[in-house]
Amino acid sequence: MANRQSLKELQERLARRLSAARSEVATASWLAVEAGGQRYLMPLVQSGEIFPWTTVQEVPYTKPWYVGVASLRGGLQGVIDLGALLHRSGPVLAPVSERVSSDSRMVSLHTALGINAVLLIDRLLGLRNPAMFNAVDERLPDAPACFGHRLIDAKGQAWQELDLQALSTEPEFMAIAA
C-alpha cells in the first residue's frame, strides 16, 4: 500500500512539474543576446540551435560582417557577425578574432526560414518574456526593417526586438559579395 501511495505522489509531482514547465516555455518569447555592445531580443520561434564558437573558414571577397563558413552538425553554415551587420553605419567594431571570447555563441536561424546561416553574438543573456519589460518605445522611423519595438526593462535598459525573418530577407543580408 505504501508503494502505491509513493508512486501516486511521484506521478502527481511529475504532472505538476510538467505543467509548470509548459507554462514557462509558453511565456518565454525571446532569446536575449548581446552583439556589438547592443541588447537584442530574438523571437524564439525564429531562432534555431545555439552553438559555441568554432573554427570558421574565411571566404575571400565578402563583406566585413560575413565571417565565413562553419561546419555545424555536418552542414555548412554561413557565419554572420550580427553586431557588424546591424551597425554598418556606426563605429567600426574590432575584428572578430579580437572580439571572440568564451561567451561568444552562434545562433542559427530556424530551418523554416530556409537560410543556412548562424549569427555570431557576443553573449547569451537568457530568455525574456513580455512581463519583464515596463515600457515599449515605438520603432524608430529610420530603423532597418528587421527592427521591431524597443523595450525597456525594470533596470531601465533598452532592448531592440529583432525580426529574424525580416533580417533574412533584407537585400544586404542576402548579398555577401564585397
C-alpha positions in Angstrom: 0.0 0.0 0.0 2.9 2.4 0.8 4.5 1.7 -2.6 1.2 2.6 -4.3 0.9 5.8 -2.3 4.5 6.9 -3.1 4.0 6.1 -6.8 0.9 8.2 -6.9 2.7 11.1 -5.2 5.6 10.8 -7.7 3.1 10.9 -10.6 1.4 14.0 -9.1 4.7 15.8 -8.6 5.8 14.9 -12.2 2.5 16.2 -13.5 2.8 19.5 -11.6 6.4 19.9 -12.9 5.5 19.2 -16.5 2.6 21.6 -16.3 4.8 24.3 -14.8 7.5 23.7 -17.5 4.9 24.0 -20.3 3.6 27.3 -18.9 7.2 28.6 -18.5 8.1 27.8 -22.1 4.9 29.3 -23.4 5.6 32.6 -21.7 9.2 32.9 -22.9 9.0 34.9 -26.1 12.6 35.9 -26.9 16.1 34.8 -26.7 18.1 37.7 -25.2 21.5 38.3 -26.7 24.2 40.9 -26.9 26.0 41.8 -30.1 28.2 44.8 -30.9 27.5 46.2 -27.5 23.7 46.3 -28.0 21.0 44.1 -26.5 18.6 42.3 -28.8 15.5 40.1 -28.4 15.3 37.3 -31.0 11.9 35.6 -31.3 12.2 32.0 -30.1 10.0 30.8 -33.0 12.5 32.3 -35.5 15.7 31.1 -33.6 17.3 27.8 -34.0 20.1 26.0 -32.3 22.8 27.7 -30.2 26.4 26.6 -30.9 29.7 27.5 -29.1 32.3 29.4 -31.2 34.1 27.0 -33.5 36.7 27.2 -36.3 35.4 29.3 -39.2 36.8 29.1 -42.7 37.1 32.7 -44.1 35.6 33.4 -47.5 37.5 35.9 -49.7 35.9 38.9 -51.3 32.9 39.1 -48.9 31.6 42.0 -46.8 33.2 42.6 -43.5 30.3 41.3 -41.5 30.4 37.9 -43.3 32.8 36.0 -41.1 33.0 32.8 -43.2 31.6 29.3 -43.3 31.5 26.8 -40.4 30.7 23.1 -40.4 28.0 22.6 -37.7 26.3 19.3 -37.2 27.5 18.1 -40.6 26.1 21.0 -42.5 27.8 24.2 -43.8 26.5 27.4 -42.3 27.4 31.0 -43.3 28.6 32.9 -40.2 27.3 36.5 -39.9 28.7 38.9 -37.4 25.4 40.3 -36.1 26.9 43.3 -34.4 28.9 44.4 -37.5 25.9 43.7 -39.8 23.5 45.9 -37.8 26.0 48.7 -37.1 27.3 49.2 -40.6 26.9 53.0 -40.3 28.1 53.1 -36.7 31.6 52.8 -35.2 33.8 50.1 -36.7 34.0 47.1 -34.4 37.3 45.3 -33.7 38.0 42.3 -35.9 36.1 39.1 -34.9 39.4 37.4 -33.9 39.9 40.1 -31.2 36.2 40.0 -30.0 35.5 36.3 -29.8 35.6 35.0 -26.2 34.4 32.1 -24.2 31.0 33.8 -24.1 30.6 34.1 -27.9 28.0 31.9 -29.4 26.4 31.3 -32.8 22.6 31.2 -33.1 21.2 29.5 -36.1 18.1 30.8 -37.9 15.1 28.5 -37.7 15.1 25.9 -40.5 11.6 27.2 -41.6 13.4 30.4 -42.8 15.3 28.4 -45.3 18.6 30.1 -44.7 21.8 28.1 -43.8 23.2 30.8 -41.5 24.2 31.4 -38.0 24.5 34.8 -36.2 27.7 35.4 -34.2 26.8 37.1 -30.9 29.0 38.3 -28.1 27.0 36.5 -25.4 23.7 35.0 -24.4 21.6 36.8 -21.8 18.9 34.2 -21.3 15.2 34.1 -22.1 12.8 37.0 -21.8 9.0 37.4 -21.8 6.8 40.4 -22.2 6.1 40.7 -18.4 9.8 41.5 -17.9 9.5 44.9 -19.6 8.0 48.1 -18.3 7.7 50.2 -21.4 7.7 50.0 -25.1 9.2 52.6 -27.4 7.9 52.8 -30.9 10.1 51.7 -33.8 12.4 54.5 -35.0 11.4 55.8 -38.5 15.0 55.3 -39.9 15.5 51.8 -38.3 16.1 48.8 -40.5 13.0 46.8 -41.4 14.1 43.9 -39.1 13.9 46.2 -36.0 10.7 45.9 -34.1 9.8 47.8 -30.9 12.4 48.9 -28.4 11.5 47.6 -24.9 12.7 48.9 -21.6 13.2 46.5 -18.7 12.9 47.1 -14.9 16.6 48.3 -14.8 15.9 50.9 -17.4 18.0 49.0 -20.1 16.8 49.3 -23.7 16.3 46.1 -25.7 15.8 46.0 -29.5 13.4 43.5 -30.8 14.9 41.8 -33.9 12.7 40.1 -36.5 15.0 37.3 -37.9 12.6 36.6 -40.8 12.8 40.2 -41.9 16.6 40.2 -41.4 17.0 37.2 -43.6 15.1 38.8 -46.5 16.9 42.1 -46.4 18.9 42.7 -49.6 22.1 43.5 -47.6 21.9 40.2 -45.8 21.5 38.2 -49.0 24.3 40.0 -50.8 27.6 38.9 -49.2 29.9 39.7 -52.1 32.2 42.8 -51.4 
